[in-house]
Amino acid sequence: MLHQQSTSGVAGLLKILISQSASSSFFNYIACMNYQRVAKQVLFYSLGIAALSGVLTMALPIAGDVIGRLLGTAICTALASSILIFAIQRLEIPPTKLFGASLGLFAFSAYLCTLAAIWIDYFGSAGVISVGVADEFAISAALLASCGVLISIGLLAIASNKLRQAGISLSIIWMFFLVMWLLMTWNSGNQPLDTFANNVMKPMLALFPIIALCFIKRHRIYMSIACGFAIMSCISGQIAMFTSQGHIEKNEQFFLFSLFSGGIAAILGMTNVIQYRKLKHAIYWAEYGTITIVSVAITVFCIMIWYNSYRIEIPEYVIRLAVGTGILSSTALIGLIIGQLLRSAIFTNYDGTGLEGICPRCNATLQIPSGKSHCVQCGLRMKLQIETPHCRACGYDITKLSNATSCSECGEPIVKHPRVQ
């Protein structure tokens, strides 16, 4: 009896070890798969299907419906495979891992919905499945593609310390939009759901850029004030929508409060954009001037919204002021950003021993020493060679001969070499 129990125990242990070994080997196989190669193969196969569809269209004109669906499938597969290749590349880099994963997930989901929209009516007419949901699948594919891009952009911003909270807020807002729109699509005619979604989502749609800008990392008190005004504007707008059956202007008090707090939040959010730089690269006089012009433009824009909401004729001087400040603010903002980039020497700053630059793969700021090195974020290998230009024949310093074609000492033709390799 004891022998049988020990034997069964050993057998059970062997089964567990075998199952764990098989499971481990399976996961190792999955982890070692060359996903880029798979995606490329799918891409080429889909292009082959598209070419075959063209040939069949000429040979079998009667089967045009099936061939058209095959052609649409091939095009969608090729497009989805291209996006998946890019997503897999981003997935392999630590700072963009969330971005790559979300982009691949939404691309694959949109692709499946597109396939369903293309083929579900065909199989429905054959009596295999029920019909009538092709439009829902098509709308779902469009929602997954459009909202998925914005959600992925928000997740991409998480890699930056200053933009992490802004990216999280952007992703959460658009994930909420995606879920609500999908529910409305698959529950069409549900009046309570439509009313709730419209009253909640319309203020958020108008204010989501301001909310994201206000979440850019600043001093805690400043961030709290900016985010507080943005959230109050959104909530007051939603209250106005619920209390006025979807006509926000009919609840004048909440509408004005939403407009006022939203304008302040927009000014504070644009200030975050204007002052999104290192302290040593600040251009204070230009920044304060740009903030003033942008604040006037936003204020005038809010006044025009109020006039338009109550069908009041907008005075001519308000229109001129809105157009003028809009042009001035955009011009000042572009000029300021260019000035900040030039001051920060965004490409390289030579310090005598190496370079401070931007990694071309992951956009991380790093110090590049002379010689061989690699990016600490993504591992990109690089080689930096810094030397004084000289004549290859006699060694004469040709630094000051930038426009000359030959050495002034020996006449040897000057060959231009890049300083950074």
Buried (B, 14 or more C-beta within 10 A) or exposed (E): EEEEEEEEEEEEEEEEEEEEEEEEEEEEEEEEEEBBEBBBEBBEBBBEBBEBBBEBBEEEEEEEEBBEBBBBBBBBBBBBBBBBBBBBBBBEBEBBBBBBBBBBBBBBBBBBBBBBBBBBBBEBEEEEBEEEBBEBBBBBBBBBBBBBBBBBBBBBBBBBEEBBBBBBBBBEBBBBBBEBBBBBBEEEEEEEBBBBBEBBBBBBEBBBBBBBBBBBBBEEEBBEBBBBBBBBBBBBBBBBBBBBEEEBBBBBEBBBBBBBBBBBBBBBBBBBBBBBBEEEBEBEEBBEBBBEBBBBBBBBBBBBBBBEBEEEEEEEEEEEBBEBBBEBBEEBBEEBBEBBEEBBEBEBEEEEEBBBBBBEBBEBEBEBEBEEBBBEBBEBEBEBEBEEBBBBEEEBEBEEBEEEEEBEEEEBEBEEEEBBE
